[in-house]
Amino acid sequence: MQDGQIYLVASNKHHRFVRRYAKRKSKTNVKDHNNNCESKEKEASVVRTEIEPSRNSNNNNNNNKNRDHDTTSSQMCKFYNPYFGAGCHRGRHCKYMHMKEHEFLAFCQAANVDKNICSSAIRKFESVRDMMEHRDFMCHEKKQKQALNIFQTLLRDYEYNDTFNFWFARFYDVLLFGTEQSRKTKTRFSDTDMFNGAQFYYRRCIAIDPRNAHYHALYAVFSMQWAQKQKKPLRCSLYKQAKEHFSKSLSLHSSAKIHFHFARFLDEVEGDLLNARYHYECALDEFFYDNRIRLNYARLLHKLGQLMASKQEFVSIINALKSRNRNYCQLHTRFMWVHFHFARLLMTMQHYDQAYEQLLLCCEIMHAKNHRFYSKVYYQVSKLLFKHFDATYLQNAEYYIKMALAIDSMAAYHALLQQIRQAMCRDAAAAGGDAGGADAMEGPATVDDCGDEKEKETPMATPAETPVESQSAVGDGDDGTISDGICYFDDEDDDEDDDDEDNDFLADRFCGTEFDRYISSDVGFGTEFAKYCDRFDEKQCNDIRWLLTDQASDETFLRNLIGMNEDAVCLWLKSIAVFRQEHDRYVAWMKKHSFYEKYFEKFKVYGILHLQSFSFHMKNEHDVMYVTGEKNKSDARLIWKQLKQEMEQITQDFS
């Protein structure tokens, strides 16, 4: 091949290589260019988003937030309460979301921040609150329906506002525990519906703001009222949650009002008089001139046996009320209960003439306010005249017991009437009696026998039917009560039995509380403790006195009816044996120092059956004096001195 031909071939190969290389290079450059363009476009879009005007950005962000809030709200279970861990009946099978407590708090905070309350909603809320605080609210069904519609509108727009939820709960609360006249207007709801509504919204406002002591306190009062109205046993869940929320409220904020209501719970429900006295005194430190607190405190001193101190409180309360009100007998019947409980104190002190004067004043107040009469007042007058006055008062005693029977036909009233008639027959027979008087006493006790037509036509409310005074009925200042938005109570729902039955009731309360304290501190059943306690309660064995019976150590009873396993039975029997040994030592100690005959039954009423319990409840000689009475101060000092020596001996024996 010639040189020119060789060069031509080489040059053609070179050109083909150059073209192929250029073609590959151009494709690579195109890809790189496209990638660079895409990355630049992405960067530009990011930059555009960041430098976009703030107005458009804020609108987009708000729309996204509202969309997320609506989505979360629609996915949440409306009935589940994360604070209480309850409320939804479906449980795990619920198709909606059950938030945890911290998640729910964050959600509510975000919801309230994003949705400010408008001025029209504030005006509606203020109007319905003023409406509820007015006295006529309890008697007008139209206003109640109007308030209901306003609350429903507010919660439709502001579902997670704690204030609106709280006042909606108060709305149901006020209607549920309103006056007798207000209960006649409640045609739209039953008591159960109102209880469920109040409980739901109380729990929701607590879940939204669990650090609010006021919410916990009002929910505790509400639970206690409902349990008392339903006559629930001491160990029911309502009383448990009431005590839990009272304690929670005091831990958040030590308020005098909360101390007062907790003292009432300890006094009237649990019968823990010593702790109740402490909380009453805490309330009186701030509201010393509040006659409602002082009345409860005076009655507590009566129960504790401090009769002179109780009398001084009653006299001070009555003088304060009379000094503030000129037409004393024309005022509200709640003033009557001061005189009624003062009369019972005077009967305990055996000042029967003074007690009779106080009871007659109660009758005078009732007749001045002739739309409401109470059978227990007439019953106490009749019993006082029959038991502590001579035979010349028997006709008056018969008159008053007939008045009580005209209001409420109770077995105790019929029994007293029968005793009075028998005494009148014996008195007539002893005096040679006339047949006409005996025939007249055989007739039945009818309404025609007692009182005029005005009294018969007047609607009469029994003590069991009388309500709790709502917030709207308190605050005028005439009787010295606190106007604070918390319910204060009249005494119409007090016990209607005689003094012996009152003592039996208190003894059952004390011994039941002492049983719970002893079992929880001395016998450890672990996780099964609550189950055993509930079964003891079902079998009516939750009484410290029951531990001394043969049934308490019956293995068949413990296995079959209480449901204890072998280990629990062995632990129980050992504990019972120790308890009975301690009881025997306590009895021997009282007999050794000549305390047994005089004071054993008195201390037994308070559930004190062994020295450890005695030492737990009696912190000083004044506590001992509450039980022995002020007339036995020397005995109280001696008992306290001997108790300290005996407890020191027990400590040395164990060491």
Residue pairs with C-beta under 8 A, 6 or more apart in sequence:
65 114
66 114
69 110
69 111
69 114
72 97
72 107
73 111
73 159
75 96
75 97
76 96
76 97
76 99
76 107
77 87
77 88
77 94
77 96
77 97
77 98
78 96
79 87
79 88
79 89
80 86
80 87
80 88
80 94
80 96
80 98
80 99
81 87
81 203
81 204
81 207
82 98
82 99
82 100
82 101
82 103
82 104
82 207
83 101
83 104
83 203
83 206
83 207
83 210
84 203
84 206
84 207
87 200
87 203
88 94
88 98
99 107
101 207
104 207
105 208
105 210
107 160
108 160
108 162
108 208
111 159
111 160
112 158
112 160
112 161
115 157
115 158
117 158
117 161
121 154
121 157
121 158
124 150
124 153
124 154
125 150
125 154
125 163
125 164
125 167
127 150
128 146
128 147
128 150
128 151
128 167
129 167
131 137
131 143
131 146
131 147
132 147
132 167
132 170
132 171
132 174
132 471
132 472
133 471
133 472
134 472
135 472
135 473
136 143
137 143
137 144
137 147
137 174
137 472
138 174
138 178
138 179
138 181
138 182
138 185
138 470
138 472
138 473
139 179
139 181
139 182
139 185
140 185
141 185
141 186
141 187
141 188
144 175
144 185
144 186
145 188
147 171
148 171
148 188
151 164
151 167
151 168
151 171
154 161
154 164
154 168
155 161
155 164
155 165
155 168
158 164
160 208
161 208
162 205
162 208
162 209
162 212
162 215
163 205
165 201
165 204
165 205
165 208
166 201
166 202
166 205
166 215
166 218
168 197
168 201
169 197
169 198
169 199
169 200
169 201
169 202
169 205
169 218
169 219
169 222
170 198
170 218
170 471
172 189
172 194
172 195
172 197
172 198
172 201
173 198
173 202
173 218
173 222
173 487
174 470
174 471
174 472
175 182
175 186
175 189
175 194
176 191
176 194
176 195
176 198
176 226
177 225
177 229
177 467
177 468
177 470
177 487
178 186
178 467
178 470
179 467
179 469
179 470
179 473
180 459
180 461
180 465
180 466
180 467
182 467
183 467
186 194
189 197
195 226
198 222
199 222
202 215
202 218
202 219
202 222
203 219
205 212
205 215
206 212
206 215
206 216
206 219
209 215
211 252
212 252
213 248
213 249
213 250
213 252
213 253
213 255
213 258
214 249
214 253
216 245
216 246
216 248
216 249
216 252
217 245
217 246
217 249
217 255
217 257
217 258
217 261
217 486
218 486
219 241
219 245
220 241
220 242
220 243
220 244
220 245
220 246
220 249
220 261
220 262
220 265
221 242
221 261
221 486
221 487
223 238
223 239
223 241
223 242
223 245
224 238
224 239
224 242
224 261
224 264
224 265
224 269
225 468
225 487
226 238
227 236
227 238
227 239
227 242
227 269
228 268
228 269
228 493
230 238
232 238
232 239
233 537
234 269
234 270
234 509
234 512
234 513
234 542
235 512
235 516
235 533
235 534
235 537
235 542
239 269
239 270
242 265
242 269
243 265
243 270
246 258
246 261
246 262
246 265
249 255
249 258
250 258
250 259
250 262
254 282
256 282
256 283
256 284
256 285
256 286
256 287
257 283
257 482
257 484
257 486
259 279
259 280
259 282
259 283
260 279
260 280
260 283
260 287
260 293
260 296
261 486
262 279
263 276
263 277
263 278
263 279
263 280
263 282
263 283
263 296
263 300
264 276
264 296
264 489
266 272
266 273
266 275
266 276
266 279
267 273
267 276
267 280
267 296
267 300
267 303
269 509
270 509
270 513
271 506
271 509
271 510
271 513
272 513
273 300
273 303
273 304
273 626
274 304
274 617
274 623
274 626
276 300
277 297
277 300
277 301
277 304
280 293
280 296
280 297
280 300
281 297
283 290
283 293
284 290
284 293
284 294
284 297
287 293
287 482
289 320
289 480
290 480
290 481
290 482
291 317
291 320
291 321
291 338
291 479
291 480
291 481
292 479
292 480
292 481
292 482
292 488
294 313
294 316
294 317
295 313
295 317
295 337
295 338
295 341
295 491
297 313
298 310
298 313
298 314
298 317
298 341
298 342
298 345
299 310
299 341
301 307
301 309
301 310
301 313
302 310
302 341
302 344
302 345
302 348
303 506
304 626
304 627
305 625
305 626
305 627
305 628
305 629
305 630
306 625
306 626
306 630
307 345
307 348
307 349
307 629
307 630
308 630
310 345
311 342
311 345
311 346
311 349
314 338
314 341
314 342
314 345
317 338
318 338
318 339
318 342
320 480
321 328
321 335
321 338
321 479
321 480
322 328
324 478
324 480
325 331
325 335
325 478
328 335
329 361
329 364
329 365
329 368
330 368
330 369
331 365
331 478
331 479
332 369
332 478
332 479
333 365
333 366
333 369
333 372
333 374
334 469
334 479
334 490
334 491
335 365
335 479
336 361
336 362
336 365
336 366
336 374
336 377
337 490
337 491
337 492
337 494
339 358
339 359
339 361
339 362
339 365
340 358
340 359
340 362
340 376
340 377
340 380
340 491
341 491
342 358
343 355
343 356
343 358
343 359
343 362
343 380
343 384
344 355
344 380
344 499
346 352
346 354
346 355
346 358
347 355
347 384
347 388
347 499
348 499
352 384
352 388
352 389
355 384
356 381
356 384
356 385
356 389
359 377
359 380
359 381
359 384
360 381
362 377
363 377
363 378
363 381
366 372
366 373
366 374
366 377
370 454
370 455
370 458
371 458
371 459
372 458
372 459
372 460
372 461
373 403
373 407
373 455
373 458
373 460
373 461
374 407
374 461
374 462
374 463
374 466
374 492
375 403
375 404
375 405
375 407
375 408
375 410
375 413
375 460
375 462
375 463
375 496
376 404
376 463
376 494
376 496
378 400
378 401
378 403
378 404
378 407
379 400
379 401
379 404
379 412
379 413
379 416
379 496
381 397
381 400
382 397
382 398
382 399
382 400
382 401
382 404
382 416
382 420
383 397
383 416
383 498
385 393
385 394
385 396
385 397
385 400
386 393
386 394
386 397
386 416
386 419
386 420
386 423
389 397
391 423
391 427
394 420
394 423
394 424
394 427
395 424
397 420
398 417
398 420
398 421
398 424
398 441
399 450
401 413
401 416
401 417
401 420
401 445
402 417
402 445
402 449
402 450
403 450
403 451
404 410
404 413
405 413
405 414
405 417
405 445
405 450
406 445
406 446
406 447
406 450
406 451
406 455
406 456
406 460
407 460
407 462
408 462
410 496
412 496
412 497
412 498
417 445
421 441
424 437
424 441
425 433
425 438
425 441
427 433
428 434
428 437
428 438
443 449
447 456
448 456
461 492
463 492
463 493
463 494
463 496
464 493
464 496
466 490
466 492
466 493
467 490
467 492
468 487
468 489
468 490
468 493
469 487
469 488
469 489
469 490
470 487
471 485
471 486
471 487
474 481
474 482
474 483
474 487
474 488
475 481
475 482
475 483
476 483
477 483
481 488
482 488
495 501
495 502
495 505
497 505
503 605
506 605
507 604
507 605
507 607
508 543
510 605
510 606
510 607
511 543
511 544
511 545
511 607
512 542
512 543
512 544
513 607
514 544
514 606
514 607
514 608
514 609
514 613
515 536
515 542
515 543
515 544
515 546
515 547
515 607
516 533
516 542
517 616
518 544
518 547
518 579
518 613
519 529
519 533
519 536
520 529
522 575
522 578
522 579
523 571
523 572
523 575
524 571
525 532
525 568
525 571
528 568
531 563
532 562
532 563
532 564
532 568
533 542
535 561
535 562
535 563
536 542
536 562
539 561
539 562
541 551
541 552
544 607
544 609
544 613
545 604
545 607
545 609
546 552
547 576
547 579
547 580
547 609
548 580
548 583
548 609
551 557
552 576
553 573
553 576
555 569
555 573
558 564
558 568
558 569
558 572
559 569
564 572
579 610
582 610
582 611
582 612
583 609
583 610
585 610
585 611
586 609
586 610
586 611
586 614
587 596
587 600
589 611
589 642
589 646
590 596
590 599
590 600
593 638
593 639
593 642
595 635
595 639
598 635
599 627
599 628
599 635
599 639
602 627
602 628
603 614
603 627
606 617
606 627
607 613
608 614
608 617
608 618
611 643
611 646
611 647
611 650
614 643
615 643
615 647
617 623
618 624
618 640
618 643
620 640
621 636
621 637
621 639
621 640
622 636
624 636
624 639
624 640
624 643
625 632
625 633
625 636
628 635
628 636
628 639
